[in-house]
């Protein structure tokens, strides 16, 4: 079994930009996937956790599952 190669910093930067754009454009599943992928490499990054939380919250609103 091969361990996946770590993306370059440029690739990770592009993924972060894509995640943000997807988030803003309502592509919440894609944004969630991208933020989770980034957290594999930057597990202590507060901004990634924050953005992922925003995506999760927005998804719950859209899906009508948010508890107030």
mmCIF file of the C-alpha atoms, coordinates in Angstrom:
data_MODEL
# 
_entry.id   MODEL 
# 
loop_
_atom_site.group_PDB 
_atom_site.id 
_atom_site.type_symbol 
_atom_site.label_atom_id 
_atom_site.label_alt_id 
_atom_site.label_comp_id 
_atom_site.label_asym_id 
_atom_site.label_entity_id 
_atom_site.label_seq_id 
_atom_site.pdbx_PDB_ins_code 
_atom_site.Cartn_x 
_atom_site.Cartn_y 
_atom_site.Cartn_z 
_atom_site.occupancy 
_atom_site.B_iso_or_equiv 
_atom_site.pdbx_formal_charge 
_atom_site.auth_seq_id 
_atom_site.auth_comp_id 
_atom_site.auth_asym_id 
_atom_site.auth_atom_id 
_atom_site.pdbx_PDB_model_num 
ATOM 1  C CA . UNK A 1 1  ? 0.000   0.000  0.000  1.00 0.00 ? 1  UNK A CA 1 
ATOM 2  C CA . UNK A 1 2  ? 1.440   3.357  -1.035 1.00 0.00 ? 2  UNK A CA 1 
ATOM 3  C CA . UNK A 1 3  ? 1.263   6.420  1.139  1.00 0.00 ? 3  UNK A CA 1 
ATOM 4  C CA . UNK A 1 4  ? -0.148  9.366  -0.840 1.00 0.00 ? 4  UNK A CA 1 
ATOM 5  C CA . UNK A 1 5  ? 2.337   12.066 -1.662 1.00 0.00 ? 5  UNK A CA 1 
ATOM 6  C CA . UNK A 1 6  ? 2.017   15.329 0.192  1.00 0.00 ? 6  UNK A CA 1 
ATOM 7  C CA . UNK A 1 7  ? 0.819   18.094 -2.101 1.00 0.00 ? 7  UNK A CA 1 
ATOM 8  C CA . UNK A 1 8  ? 3.099   21.056 -2.685 1.00 0.00 ? 8  UNK A CA 1 
ATOM 9  C CA . UNK A 1 9  ? 2.440   24.299 -0.849 1.00 0.00 ? 9  UNK A CA 1 
ATOM 10 C CA . UNK A 1 10 ? 1.145   25.757 -4.118 1.00 0.00 ? 10 UNK A CA 1 
ATOM 11 C CA . UNK A 1 11 ? -1.329  22.888 -4.500 1.00 0.00 ? 11 UNK A CA 1 
ATOM 12 C CA . UNK A 1 12 ? -2.468  23.325 -0.900 1.00 0.00 ? 12 UNK A CA 1 
ATOM 13 C CA . UNK A 1 13 ? -2.868  27.063 -1.470 1.00 0.00 ? 13 UNK A CA 1 
ATOM 14 C CA . UNK A 1 14 ? -4.951  26.392 -4.583 1.00 0.00 ? 14 UNK A CA 1 
ATOM 15 C CA . UNK A 1 15 ? -7.101  23.952 -2.598 1.00 0.00 ? 15 UNK A CA 1 
ATOM 16 C CA . UNK A 1 16 ? -7.643  26.587 0.102  1.00 0.00 ? 16 UNK A CA 1 
ATOM 17 C CA . UNK A 1 17 ? -8.700  29.161 -2.510 1.00 0.00 ? 17 UNK A CA 1 
ATOM 18 C CA . UNK A 1 18 ? -11.028 26.607 -4.129 1.00 0.00 ? 18 UNK A CA 1 
ATOM 19 C CA . UNK A 1 19 ? -12.558 25.719 -0.748 1.00 0.00 ? 19 UNK A CA 1 
ATOM 20 C CA . UNK A 1 20 ? -13.269 29.380 -0.062 1.00 0.00 ? 20 UNK A CA 1 
ATOM 21 C CA . UNK A 1 21 ? -14.778 29.949 -3.487 1.00 0.00 ? 21 UNK A CA 1 
ATOM 22 C CA . UNK A 1 22 ? -16.926 26.829 -3.224 1.00 0.00 ? 22 UNK A CA 1 
ATOM 23 C CA . UNK A 1 23 ? -18.047 27.933 0.230  1.00 0.00 ? 23 UNK A CA 1 
ATOM 24 C CA . UNK A 1 24 ? -19.059 31.385 -1.055 1.00 0.00 ? 24 UNK A CA 1 
ATOM 25 C CA . UNK A 1 25 ? -20.834 29.852 -4.053 1.00 0.00 ? 25 UNK A CA 1 
ATOM 26 C CA . UNK A 1 26 ? -22.879 27.451 -1.935 1.00 0.00 ? 26 UNK A CA 1 
ATOM 27 C CA . UNK A 1 27 ? -21.006 24.316 -2.996 1.00 0.00 ? 27 UNK A CA 1 
ATOM 28 C CA . UNK A 1 28 ? -20.936 23.199 0.607  1.00 0.00 ? 28 UNK A CA 1 
ATOM 29 C CA . UNK A 1 29 ? -20.097 19.518 0.137  1.00 0.00 ? 29 UNK A CA 1 
ATOM 30 C CA . UNK A 1 30 ? -17.110 20.393 -2.024 1.00 0.00 ? 30 UNK A CA 1 
ATOM 31 C CA . UNK A 1 31 ? -15.936 23.070 0.417  1.00 0.00 ? 31 UNK A CA 1 
ATOM 32 C CA . UNK A 1 32 ? -16.303 20.621 3.328  1.00 0.00 ? 32 UNK A CA 1 
ATOM 33 C CA . UNK A 1 33 ? -14.255 17.983 1.509  1.00 0.00 ? 33 UNK A CA 1 
ATOM 34 C CA . UNK A 1 34 ? -11.534 20.511 0.692  1.00 0.00 ? 34 UNK A CA 1 
ATOM 35 C CA . UNK A 1 35 ? -11.329 21.875 4.252  1.00 0.00 ? 35 UNK A CA 1 
ATOM 36 C CA . UNK A 1 36 ? -11.111 18.333 5.635  1.00 0.00 ? 36 UNK A CA 1 
ATOM 37 C CA . UNK A 1 37 ? -8.311  17.533 3.170  1.00 0.00 ? 37 UNK A CA 1 
ATOM 38 C CA . UNK A 1 38 ? -6.417  20.655 4.226  1.00 0.00 ? 38 UNK A CA 1 
ATOM 39 C CA . UNK A 1 39 ? -6.830  19.710 7.884  1.00 0.00 ? 39 UNK A CA 1 
ATOM 40 C CA . UNK A 1 40 ? -4.939  16.487 7.141  1.00 0.00 ? 40 UNK A CA 1 
ATOM 41 C CA . UNK A 1 41 ? -1.864  18.686 6.652  1.00 0.00 ? 41 UNK A CA 1 
ATOM 42 C CA . UNK A 1 42 ? -2.646  21.619 8.948  1.00 0.00 ? 42 UNK A CA 1 
ATOM 43 C CA . UNK A 1 43 ? -4.584  20.047 11.805 1.00 0.00 ? 43 UNK A CA 1 
ATOM 44 C CA . UNK A 1 44 ? -3.927  22.965 14.171 1.00 0.00 ? 44 UNK A CA 1 
ATOM 45 C CA . UNK A 1 45 ? -5.016  25.732 11.768 1.00 0.00 ? 45 UNK A CA 1 
ATOM 46 C CA . UNK A 1 46 ? -7.803  27.688 13.505 1.00 0.00 ? 46 UNK A CA 1 
ATOM 47 C CA . UNK A 1 47 ? -9.034  29.269 10.272 1.00 0.00 ? 47 UNK A CA 1 
ATOM 48 C CA . UNK A 1 48 ? -9.637  25.873 8.677  1.00 0.00 ? 48 UNK A CA 1 
ATOM 49 C CA . UNK A 1 49 ? -11.599 24.688 11.710 1.00 0.00 ? 49 UNK A CA 1 
ATOM 50 C CA . UNK A 1 50 ? -13.580 27.935 11.747 1.00 0.00 ? 50 UNK A CA 1 
ATOM 51 C CA . UNK A 1 51 ? -14.388 27.766 8.031  1.00 0.00 ? 51 UNK A CA 1 
ATOM 52 C CA . UNK A 1 52 ? -15.363 24.113 8.313  1.00 0.00 ? 52 UNK A CA 1 
ATOM 53 C CA . UNK A 1 53 ? -17.692 25.038 11.163 1.00 0.00 ? 53 UNK A CA 1 
ATOM 54 C CA . UNK A 1 54 ? -19.292 27.742 9.025  1.00 0.00 ? 54 UNK A CA 1 
ATOM 55 C CA . UNK A 1 55 ? -19.833 25.231 6.227  1.00 0.00 ? 55 UNK A CA 1 
ATOM 56 C CA . UNK A 1 56 ? -21.345 22.697 8.633  1.00 0.00 ? 56 UNK A CA 1 
ATOM 57 C CA . UNK A 1 57 ? -23.638 25.357 10.082 1.00 0.00 ? 57 UNK A CA 1 
ATOM 58 C CA . UNK A 1 58 ? -24.746 26.541 6.643  1.00 0.00 ? 58 UNK A CA 1 
ATOM 59 C CA . UNK A 1 59 ? -25.408 22.955 5.541  1.00 0.00 ? 59 UNK A CA 1 
ATOM 60 C CA . UNK A 1 60 ? -27.616 22.388 8.579  1.00 0.00 ? 60 UNK A CA 1 
ATOM 61 C CA . UNK A 1 61 ? -29.598 25.559 7.769  1.00 0.00 ? 61 UNK A CA 1 
ATOM 62 C CA . UNK A 1 62 ? -29.996 24.574 4.113  1.00 0.00 ? 62 UNK A CA 1 
ATOM 63 C CA . UNK A 1 63 ? -31.032 21.046 5.073  1.00 0.00 ? 63 UNK A CA 1 
ATOM 64 C CA . UNK A 1 64 ? -33.401 22.326 7.749  1.00 0.00 ? 64 UNK A CA 1 
ATOM 65 C CA . UNK A 1 65 ? -31.532 20.521 10.533 1.00 0.00 ? 65 UNK A CA 1 
ATOM 66 C CA . UNK A 1 66 ? -30.247 23.477 12.498 1.00 0.00 ? 66 UNK A CA 1 
ATOM 67 C CA . UNK A 1 67 ? -31.396 23.575 16.096 1.00 0.00 ? 67 UNK A CA 1 
ATOM 68 C CA . UNK A 1 68 ? -31.877 27.054 17.501 1.00 0.00 ? 68 UNK A CA 1 
# 
